[in-house]
Amino acid sequence: MLYDSSLSFATAYRTFREKTMNHSPFTAGCNAFLVYDDTKECTGRLLILYILYALYADTPLEKNPFLTFFLEFVSDDNQRGGTLEQQFVYCILEGSIVKINEQTPRQISENTLQPLPRPSRQRVNELERSVALLIGDPLTPESTTDHALTQHAKKLDPDMLNKITRLMHDACIRTLTIPEQQTVRSAFQLHADAVVKGCGLSPERLRDLVETNHILAMDVAPLFLDHVQSTEYLAALAKVPVGHSSVELIFLLLSTGRPVGHDFLHAYISNGIRTCELYEDGPQKDKHVRLFAKFIQTLLEKRMIPVSEYLIEIQSFCVGYFRFKGVATLFQLASSEAQRMGFQVDRQVAI
């Protein structure tokens, strides 16, 4: 299983599902499960555990077909895993795994999770009684789609619309529970136009949604933007410090072919550079500079932006942060592309 351990768990999981989209969650999970014991790196094993959890995150843990596997990590004789993997599984069983969605396997393996209490014996007994063996896939329409939404698939019930509207506004100020997130996802999948018109979410509130419920926003924000005048909503994202959540969202929009406009991208990239300047020297500044450098580099490598239109911003960024890891690579890439197109580039400018 090939992956980048510098990606967040949530991003790595989405990448995994994109590569296995032709398989059911159960089949994809089995393929990951079967390589666990042969995976040498701890970061790889942590990612496999997260994938087996995330495939069924929208269903009760008791219905996860890999629960038997998880329980082997917390059995009295600890049949599987080292301390780190056992603590990681504790997070899954206790429901606190959502707190590390945006961390990376590398960060977890280097920093080690804070010690967590073992699940109560009563909880483990309950899970053992309801354990789902590897014999079937619980993801049926009845278990994955909100029942009320299913009943009104042709027309969204006013009461349900009010419920979705409340959840959308709550999502701007607090992290929604997994069932609440699934209700919102199902509503957008079935009635995106009605939900967008009914919830009345302002550009500023959509920005808050992206920051507060990042994983949910990655699923619903593109659908939301498909049904509104997206310019003002995107502009709201470019008016605040650029962070990890918005970078992933903008990359998703670009990679799926949704138009965001060159004016927005210019403003967003310029704001990303200004955001780097807001951080004092230290780990946070290093992290943000590397993130933004990788973001721009990926856009160039995938031909999502023309270097000719962004050369000034890119050079400005590289000159200011040339000592940071990844920036030199970005400068070389941008310079090579610019020279190939006939632009004169001073390669000594950053030395």
C-alpha positions in Angstrom: 0.0 0.0 0.0 1.7 3.2 -1.2 0.9 6.5 0.5 2.4 9.7 1.7 2.8 9.7 5.5 2.9 13.5 5.4 -0.8 13.6 4.4 -3.4 13.9 7.1 -5.3 10.7 7.9 -8.5 12.3 6.4 -6.7 13.2 3.2 -4.9 9.8 2.9 -8.3 8.1 3.4 -9.9 10.1 0.6 -7.0 9.2 -1.7 -7.4 5.6 -0.8 -11.1 5.6 -1.6 -10.4 7.4 -4.9 -8.1 4.6 -5.9 -10.5 1.9 -4.8 -13.7 3.6 -6.0 -14.5 0.6 -8.1 -14.6 -1.6 -5.0 -17.2 -1.7 -2.3 -16.1 -0.4 1.1 -16.0 -4.0 2.4 -13.8 -5.2 -0.4 -11.5 -2.2 -0.2 -11.2 -2.7 3.6 -10.4 -6.4 3.2 -7.6 -5.5 0.8 -6.1 -3.1 3.4 -6.7 -5.6 6.2 -4.8 -8.3 4.5 -1.6 -6.3 4.2 -1.5 -5.1 7.8 0.8 -7.8 9.2 3.2 -7.4 6.2 3.4 -3.6 6.7 6.6 -2.8 8.4 6.4 0.9 9.0 4.3 2.0 12.0 2.9 4.9 10.0 1.5 2.5 7.4 -0.1 0.3 10.1 -1.8 3.4 11.7 -3.2 4.4 8.3 -4.6 0.9 7.7 -6.3 1.0 11.2 -7.7 4.5 10.3 -9.0 3.3 6.9 -10.8 0.3 8.5 -12.5 2.7 10.9 -13.2 5.4 8.4 -14.9 3.1 5.8 -17.7 2.5 8.3 -17.5 5.8 10.3 -21.1 6.6 9.5 -22.4 3.4 11.0 -22.3 2.3 14.7 -19.0 0.7 15.7 -20.9 -2.5 16.6 -21.6 -2.9 12.8 -18.1 -2.4 11.6 -17.0 -5.8 10.1 -13.5 -5.2 11.3 -14.4 -4.9 14.9 -13.0 -8.3 15.7 -9.6 -7.1 14.4 -9.8 -4.0 16.6 -10.6 -6.0 19.7 -7.5 -8.0 19.3 -5.5 -4.9 20.2 -7.3 -4.5 23.6 -7.7 -8.1 24.6 -6.3 -9.2 27.9 -3.2 -10.8 26.2 -2.8 -8.0 23.7 -2.6 -10.3 20.6 -1.7 -7.5 18.2 0.2 -4.3 17.9 2.7 -2.3 19.9 1.8 0.4 22.4 1.2 3.1 19.8 -1.2 0.9 17.7 -3.0 -0.1 20.9 -3.5 3.5 21.9 -4.7 4.3 18.4 -7.3 1.6 18.6 -8.4 2.9 22.0 -9.2 6.1 20.2 -11.4 4.2 17.8 -13.2 2.3 20.5 -13.7 5.4 22.7 -14.9 7.5 19.8 -12.1 10.1 20.1 -10.4 9.2 16.8 -12.2 12.2 15.1 -9.8 14.5 17.0 -6.8 13.3 14.9 -8.4 13.5 11.5 -6.2 16.4 10.5 -3.0 14.9 12.0 -0.6 12.8 9.9 0.6 9.3 10.6 4.1 10.7 10.8 3.1 13.2 13.5 1.4 10.5 15.6 4.3 8.2 15.3 6.9 10.9 16.2 5.0 12.6 19.0 3.1 9.6 20.4 -0.5 9.9 21.5 -1.3 11.0 25.0 -1.9 7.9 27.2 -5.6 7.0 27.0 -7.6 5.0 29.5 -8.4 1.4 28.4 -12.0 0.9 27.3 -14.0 -0.4 30.2 -14.4 -4.1 30.5 -18.1 -3.6 30.1 -17.7 -1.7 26.9 -15.3 -4.4 25.5 -17.8 -7.1 26.5 -20.6 -5.3 24.7 -18.5 -4.9 21.5 -17.5 -8.6 21.7 -21.2 -9.7 21.9 -22.1 -7.5 18.9 -19.0 -8.1 16.9 -19.4 -8.3 13.1 -17.2 -11.0 11.5 -15.7 -10.6 8.1 -18.7 -12.2 6.4 -20.8 -9.3 5.1 -21.1 -5.6 4.4 -23.4 -3.6 6.7 -23.5 -0.7 4.4 -27.0 -1.2 3.1 -29.3 1.7 2.1 -31.1 1.3 5.4 -27.9 1.8 7.4 -26.3 4.6 5.4 -29.0 6.9 4.4 -31.0 8.9 6.9 -34.4 7.3 7.1 -36.4 10.4 7.0 -34.5 11.6 3.9 -35.1 8.2 2.2 -38.8 8.5 2.8 -38.8 11.9 1.1 -36.3 11.2 -1.7 -38.5 12.9 -4.3 -39.4 15.9 -2.3 -37.7 17.3 0.8 -40.1 17.5 3.8 -40.3 21.0 5.3 -39.5 19.6 8.8 -36.5 17.9 7.4 -35.4 21.0 5.6 -35.7 22.9 8.9 -33.6 20.2 10.6 -30.9 20.4 7.9 -30.9 24.2 8.1 -30.3 24.1 11.8 -27.5 21.5 11.4 -25.8 23.7 8.6 -25.8 26.7 10.9 -24.6 24.6 13.9 -21.8 23.2 11.7 -20.4 26.7 11.4 -19.9 27.0 15.2 -19.4 23.4 16.5 -18.2 20.0 15.2 -21.2 17.9 14.2 -21.6 14.3 15.4 -21.1 11.6 12.8 -24.8 10.9 12.5 -25.5 14.6 12.1 -22.8 14.8 9.4 -24.3 11.9 7.5 -27.8 13.5 7.7 -26.3 16.6 6.0 -24.4 14.6 3.4 -27.5 12.6 2.5 -29.6 15.8 2.2 -27.0 17.3 -0.2 -26.8 14.2 -2.3 -30.6 14.0 -2.7 -31.7 17.7 -2.6 -28.7 19.9 -3.0 -30.6 22.7 -4.6 -33.4 22.8 -2.0 -30.9 22.6 0.9 -28.8 25.5 -0.5 -31.8 27.7 -1.1 -33.4 26.8 2.2 -30.4 27.1 4.6 -29.5 30.6 3.5 -25.8 30.2 4.4 -23.8 33.4 3.9 -20.3 33.5 2.3 -18.8 34.2 5.7 -20.7 31.2 7.3 -19.6 28.9 4.6 -16.0 29.9 5.4 -16.7 29.0 9.1 -18.1 25.7 8.0 -14.9 24.9 6.2 -12.8 25.7 9.3 -15.1 24.0 11.8 -16.2 20.8 10.0 -13.5 20.4 7.5 -14.3 16.8 6.5 -18.0 17.5 6.0 -17.1 20.6 4.1 -15.0 18.7 1.6 -18.2 16.7 0.7 -20.8 19.4 0.7 -19.0 22.7 -0.1 -18.5 21.7 -3.8 -22.2 20.8 -4.1 -23.1 24.1 -2.4 -20.9 26.1 -4.7 -22.6 24.4 -7.7 -25.9 26.0 -6.7 -24.9 29.6 -5.8 -23.0 32.5 -7.4 -19.7 31.1 -6.2 -17.7 34.2 -6.7 -18.7 35.9 -3.5 -18.4 32.7 -1.5 -14.9 32.0 -2.8 -14.0 35.6 -2.1 -14.8 35.1 1.5 -12.3 32.3 1.7 -9.6 34.6 0.3 -10.2 37.3 2.9 -9.0 35.4 6.0 -5.7 33.8 6.8 -5.2 30.8 4.5 -5.2 27.5 6.4 -4.9 23.8 5.8 -8.7 23.4 5.5 -9.2 26.0 2.8 -6.1 24.8 0.9 -7.5 21.3 0.6 -10.9 22.6 -0.4 -9.5 24.8 -3.2 -7.3 22.0 -4.5 -10.4 19.7 -4.5 -12.4 22.3 -6.5 -9.5 22.6 -9.0 -8.9 18.9 -9.3 -12.5 18.2 -10.0 -12.7 20.8 -12.8 -14.9 23.4 -11.0 -14.1 26.9 -12.1 -12.8 29.3 -9.4 -11.5 32.1 -11.7 -8.0 33.5 -12.0 -8.9 36.6 -10.0 -9.8 34.5 -7.1 -6.6 32.4 -7.4 -4.5 35.5 -7.6 -6.1 36.8 -4.4 -5.9 33.5 -2.7 -2.3 32.9 -3.5 -1.4 36.5 -2.4 -3.3 36.0 0.8 -1.5 32.7 1.4 1.8 34.5 1.1 0.6 37.2 3.6 -0.6 34.5 6.0 2.9 33.1 6.1 4.1 36.6 7.2 1.6 36.6 10.1 3.4 33.7 11.9 6.4 34.2 14.1 9.4 32.1 13.4 8.8 28.6 14.7 7.1 25.3 14.0 3.8 26.8 12.9 5.4 29.1 10.4 7.5 26.3 9.1 4.5 24.1 8.7 2.4 26.7 6.9 5.2 27.7 4.5 5.8 24.1 3.6 2.0 23.5 3.1 1.7 26.5 0.8 4.8 25.7 -1.2 3.5 22.2 -1.7 0.1 23.5 -2.7 1.6 25.8 -5.4 4.0 23.2 -6.6 1.2 20.7 -7.1 -0.9 23.2 -9.0 2.0 23.8 -11.4 2.9 20.1 -11.8 -0.7 19.2 -12.6 -1.1 22.2 -15.0 -3.9 23.6 -12.9 -2.5 27.1 -13.1 -0.3 28.7 -15.9 3.0 29.8 -14.5 3.0 32.8 -16.8 0.1 34.4 -14.9 1.4 33.6 -11.4 5.2 34.0 -11.8 5.3 37.3 -9.9 3.5 35.9 -6.8 5.5 32.6 -6.9 8.8 34.4 -7.2 7.9 36.8 -4.4 7.0 33.8 -2.2 10.2 31.9 -3.0 12.4 34.9 -2.4 10.9 35.5 1.0 11.0 31.9 2.2 13.9 30.3 0.2 15.4 28.8 3.4 12.3 26.7 4.1 12.1 23.1 3.1 10.3 22.7 -0.2 10.6 26.3 -1.4 13.8 25.7 -3.4 12.1 22.9 -5.2 9.1 25.2 -6.0 11.5 27.9 -7.3 13.3 25.5 -9.6 10.1 24.1 -11.0 8.6 27.6 -11.6 11.8 28.9 -13.1 12.1 25.9 -15.5 8.5 26.3 -16.6 8.9 30.0 -17.1 12.1 29.6 -19.1 10.5 26.9 -21.2 7.8 29.5 -22.1 10.4 32.1 -23.0 10.5 34.2 -19.8 13.7 35.5 -18.4 14.3 34.3 -14.9 17.2 35.4 -12.6 18.1 32.1 -10.9 20.5 34.0 -8.6 17.6 36.1 -7.1 17.0 33.7 -4.2 20.6 33.0 -3.3 
